Amino acid sequence: MSAERYSVLVIGSGVTALMAAVSLARRLPDVQVVRLDTGITDPVDDLIGACRPSIRTFHAALGIDEADVISRTRASYRLGTALSGWADREVFRGHGMYGEPLSGVAFHHLWLRAAPVEPYESFSINASLAARGRFAPPSSVPGSPMAGLDYGLQLDLPAYGQALRSLGRVAGVEEVQGAIASVQRTEDGCGIRALKLTDGRYLTADLYVDADGRGAIVRQSLTSKWVDWSNALLVDRLCVVRKEAPAHLVQDIVIASESGWRYESAAAQAWGYSSAHLNGQNGAIAFRQGRLEDPWRGNCIAIGSAAVSLEPSAATGLHTVCRHIERLIGCWPGHASQATEAEIAFYNRRTAMEADRMRDFIQLPYLLNERPEPFWRAAAAGPVSAELTRDLALFRERGRLATHDEDGFERDEWIASLIGFGIRPRHLDALAQELPMTRIQQRLEAIRL
């Protein structure tokens, strides 16, 4: 690599590595980007293409036209996730707004004050469209019910990967193919000096970005602590297959089963279960849910599932990748300079906060489930973080939801989960109680879908 330009080596063959390489090359044009194609892809990362709205932010930052993505990569739209069989009724967690506030009072407080009324999702345009298997773009007209719509995408990842590879070449990403024979660390053991390939070549860089999925042998060569979530999130086996996309499916569906769940999306089907509650299945992938305590260490940073490993029940896979890439670019140290300890600590702290919040969101429906089987009762009794414990207590008291830094999910989606699983506050919000009931009913009637 050139000694005159700051050099980055992205390790990985899958979509995560391709996203990272093209982002760095297009957004940091003075940086030399090389991607090492190891020939190994993560079987989860590269089959489940459910994307939250962050994928659209990712495309916009790169100047990628969404219509082009849809037409060239056989992508489709995604409005949210339905949880079926977890409670006595289906729970839909959609993107976008649920209702509209009134005089500064959040919509869910209006709905709680007026209860009993229509189900909460009756006031979500995403839920209405998903139930009909339809999609329409958001409206910019104030007051239109379509103005509250937000959406992600369902990507055909092999086709999407090919498109990213082409974009990367145009942006100047150099591709090297080869398997890693050994990782040579710096003398203090806190960084990477070089990668030796099986054919005898050596690769060096100023920064190493390990985007090689749960294998992540480069980042794992540096000492780090793994924060294990297996006691809180019991699913530790996955079976994933690609499938043809039904035209009407604009949502993911996670269907509860005796020892886990079945996941259905437009492009993939998966089964997640706990090995402690079900004997091993042929072709199942073993994995640990958790995160690295410090994904950025020295001159090596892990992104995506190399840093945070979570089940796909909340479509966090590519969402995590988008967030990590955006944070890395936001923390970029500048030309010909290494990141300081303070900058690395900042990145690691924010990434940890975000990952912990994702864990809490994924765990929430397990805690609130109503199923009788041993797996589900064990999941409901799992250890709960102090933050989620406080959030549940606050919502149960007066329907309020705390604001968290680095929360990767919309507030309306959190509230839809809590209300969908039957959580009702003991007391109504004081501001909602001050509003005349006639005004509240008029607002509900005006926005009912």
N, C-alpha and C positions, 0 to 999 in steps of 0.2 A: 504494500500500500504506500501511497505517496507520503513522504516525510514532510511535505509542505502544507498539506491539508489535514484537518482534524478527521480522523478515520473511525468509522463504526463498522463492526462486524456483527451482523444479525444472523443468529444461528437458528435454523429451522426450515422445514419443507412445507409446512402447512399454511393455512390462511392467516394465522396470527403473525408468522414471520413475514409473509407477503404484505400484510397491512402495515407492519412496522417499517419495513424497508421502503415502501413507496411513500409513506408519510414523511419519513426523515429526509428522503431525497427531494421530494417536492416542496416541503416547507422549510428545509434548511439547505438551500442549493449549494452553499460553499462547503458542505460536509461530504466527504467521500464515503459512500455506502456500499458495502459488499455483503451479499447474503450467501451463507454457506448452506447449500441444499444437502442435508444429510441423508435424504432418501427415506426418512422415517416420519410418519405423521401420527398425530394423536387420534385414536379411533373415535373419541368423543368430540374433540374440537372440530374435526373435519367432516362430521356427518350431521351435526345438529346446527342448522342455520337460522334458528329463531333469533331475531334481533330486536332489541328495544329501540325507542326513538333516537338513542345516541348514535346509531349507525347513520342516520341522516345528517347529523352534525358532523360526523366523520367525513362523509362524502362532500358536504358543503365546504369544509375546510380545505379539501384537496381540489375543489373546483370540478367535482365529478357530477354530471347531470343524472338525476335520479331516473328520469325516463329512459336514459341510455342503459342504466343498470338493469331496469326492469326488462327491457327488450332484449338485451344481449346475454343476460345470465339467467333467464327464466325465473326471475324473482317474482314474488307476490307480496301482498300487503298483510300486515299483522296488527290486529286491534287490541289484543290482550290475551289473558290466560283464563280458562275456565277450570275450576277444581270440582270434579264430579265424584260423589260418593264419600267425601270427607266429612260432610255434615248432612243434615236432613234435607238440604236442598243444595242445588248447584250454586257455587260462589264464583262470580265473574270479577276478575281484577283487570280492569281496562285502563288503557292509557287515556290521557286527556281529562277533561273536566266532568264532574258529576254535578249537574245543576249549576246555579249561579248564586252568588251571595246577595244579600239584601241589607242595605244600610250598614255595611261593614260586618255583617254576621255571616259566617261561613254557611254554605248550603246544608251541610249535614246537621247543623243545629236547627235549621228551619224544618228539616225533615223529621228530626226527633221530636220537635215541639208539636208538629201536626199529627204525629203517629196516633192511631194506625192509618196509614195511607198505602199507596202502591209500593211495591218493592223498590229498594234503593236504586237498583240498576235501571229502573224505568226512567230515570232522569239522566242516563248516560247514553250519548249518541253512539259511542263505541259498542256498548252492550246491545243496543237496538240493532245496529248493523250486523254485528257478529251473529246474533240469533237468526238473522235472515240470510247469512252467508253472503253479504254484500259489502261493497266498499265504495265510498265517494270521497273526493279530496276535501280538505277543510275549506271553509268559506271565510273570506275576509270581511263579510258584511256584518256590522255590529248587530247583535241580537239574534242572528241566525243560529239555530241549534247546531249547525255544522261548524260554527266558529270554535266550539269547545273540543273538536276532534283532534287527537294526536295519534300517531301510529308509528310502528316499526316496519320491518321487512322480514319476509321469509326468503332466505337465500339458498339457491342451489350451490353449495359450496365448491364442488369441482369446477363448475362454470365460472363462478365468482373468482376462484383462485387463478384461473387462466386469464381473466380480464385484469386482475391485479398484477400478474406477472408481466403482461404486455405494458401496462402503465409504468411499472418499475423500470423496464428497459428503456422506455422513452425518457424517463426522468434521470437515467444515468446509473441505475443500480447495476452493479457488476455481480454476476452469478458465478459461484464456484461450487462444483459438486465433489463430494467426498465424505467418507466416514471418519469420525474422530477416533484416533488411536489413544491419545492421552491429552490431558490438560496440564500445562506447565504453569505453576503459580509463581508469583513474585517471591523474592527472598523472605519477606515478612509473612507470607502466606495469606495476605489480605487482598490480593488482586490476581489477575491473569496476565502472564507474560506472553504466552503463545499457545496455539493449538497445533498439535501434531496430527496429521492425517495418516490414514493407513498406507497411503502410497508414498509416505516420506516427506510430503510437503509440510511447510510450517505457515501458519497464518497469524499475523499480529494486527493489533488495532489499538487505538486510544481508548475505545469503549466497546465492550462486548455486551450485546443484547441477546439474552437467552430467551428465545420464543419457541422452544422446541417441545412445548407441552409438558405433561407430567413427568417425562423422562428427565429433561433439563440437566444433563450431566455436567455442563459447563458451570452453571451456577451452583450446583450441588457439590462441586469440588471445593468450594469455599465453605468454611465452617459457619453454620447458621442454625438457629433454633426453629423448629417446626411447631406452630401453635395448632394443636390437635383439637378438632371439633367433633370427633367421632362419638362422644358421649351425648352430645346435643343433637347431632344429625346422624341417624343410625344407618341410612342407606350407604352401603359400601360396595355394591356390585351393580354394574350396568351392562345391558345388552342393547346395542344400537344397530339399526339397519336403515338404509335409504329406501324410499318408496316413491311411487308416482304421486304427484300432488293432486288431490281433488280440488276442482275449481272453486268450490263453495267454502273451503276451510280458510277463514281469515282470523282464526284464533288457535292457540295451542289448547289442548285438553289434557289434563292430568287426572287419570281415573284411578281412584284408590282400589287396591286389591288387598288380600289378606296379609301379605308380608311386605307391602311396598306400593308401587303404582305402575300404571302403564301410561306412557307419554305419547300423544299423537300430535303431529304438526303437519304442515303442508308438504314437507320434504323428508321427514324422518319419523321413525317409530322407535321408542326405547322402553325398556323395562328397568326399573330401579327397585332393588330390594335389599334387605339386611341379611347377611350371611349367618347371623346368629339366630334368625327366625325362619330360614329357608335353606335347604340343601343346595349346594352349588349347581348352577346351570351351565350347560355347554356353551362356550363362547363368551361367558360373562367376563367383564373387565373389573378387576379389583382396584379400588382407589380409596384414598383417605381424604376426607373433607377437612380442610384447614388452610393455613397460610404460612408463608415464611414471615418470621418476625422482622427481617430486614431484607426485602427483595433487592435493594441496591446496596451492594457492598464493594468498596474499592472502585475498580473500573469495570464492574460487571453488574448488570441489572436483569432481573427476571421479570417477564411480563406475561399476562394472560394466566393460563393454568399452571405455568411454571412457578408462579408466585402465589396464586390463590386457586384452590381446588374446591369446586362446589358442584352439587348435582344440578341437572338442567331444568328442574321443575319451575324455576322462575326466570328462565331465559337470561341468565347472568353471564354466559360464556363470552360471547362477542361483545356484550356490554362492558365487561371487565377489560377486555382488550382495548376497546375505544377509550375508556377512562385512563388506562395506564399509558397509552401512547400520548394522549393529550397532556397528561401530567408530566411526562418525560420531556415533551417539547416545551412546556411551560417552565420547566426547571432547567432548561438547557444552559450549560455553564458558559457558553460563548466560544469564540474561536481560539484554538491553540491553548486552552486552559482546562485543567481538570476541575471537577466539581469539588467544592470544599466539604468538610465534615458537616457543617451547618446545613448546606444545601441537600446533602444526602439524607441527613436526619429529618429534614422537613419533608422530603419526598416519602420516606418510609413511614413517618407518622401519619401523613394524610392518607396514604395507601392502606395502612392498617385500620384507620378509622372507617374508611369506606368499606373494606372487606368485612369488618365486624358488623356493620350495618346491613350488608347483604346477607350475612349469616342469620341475623335476627329476623329479617324479612322472610327468608326461606323457612326458618323454624316456626314462625308464628302460626301457620295453619296446622302444623303438627301439634302444637300446644293446645289448640282449640278444637281439635278433631273430636268426633263423637263415636268413633268406631270401637267395638268391644275386643278385637283381636289383640293378642299379647304384643305384637309389634307396635300397634297404634297406642296401646296404653303405656308402653315403655317410652315411645316418642313423646307422648304428652307429659310424662313425668321427668323428662330430661332436664339437665341443668340449664338455667336461663341466665343470660347476662344481666348485670346490674342495670344497664341502660334499658333493656327491653322490659325488665321488671318494673322500673319506674314509669315507662311509657304506658304499660298496661294498667297500672294503678291510676295514672292520671286520666286516662280515657274512661276507665270504669267509674271514676268519681264524677267527672263533669263533661265528658266527651271532648276533651282537649288533647291535642297531639303535639308533643314537644318537637322543636326544630333542632336538627342535628347537622353539624358540619359534615360535608362529604357524604350526604345521603344520596345514593344513586337511584332512588325511586321517588315517584311523584307522591305528594301528600295525599291526593285523592285516591291513589291506589292503596296506600296504607289504610285509609279510612274505609274504603270499600271492603278490604279484608276483614277489618274489625267488625263492621256492621254485618257483613255477609255471614260471619260465624256467630252472629247472635249477641255480640257484646253491646249492652245498652248501659249508658251512664246512670248512676244512682240519682243524680240531680241534673236538671236542665241548666244550660248556660244562662247566666243572668241577663246578658244583652238580648238573647233570643226571647226571653220571657217578657221583655219590655215592649216587644213589637206586637201590634194588634194582630190577632189571629186572622182577621179578614185579609190583611196585607200578605201574610204568609201563604194563605190559601190561594190568593190571586197569583202569587209568584209561582207556586207549585203548578197551578193550572196552566200558566203561560208557557212553562218549559217542559211539561209532561210530554213524553214521546210516544 
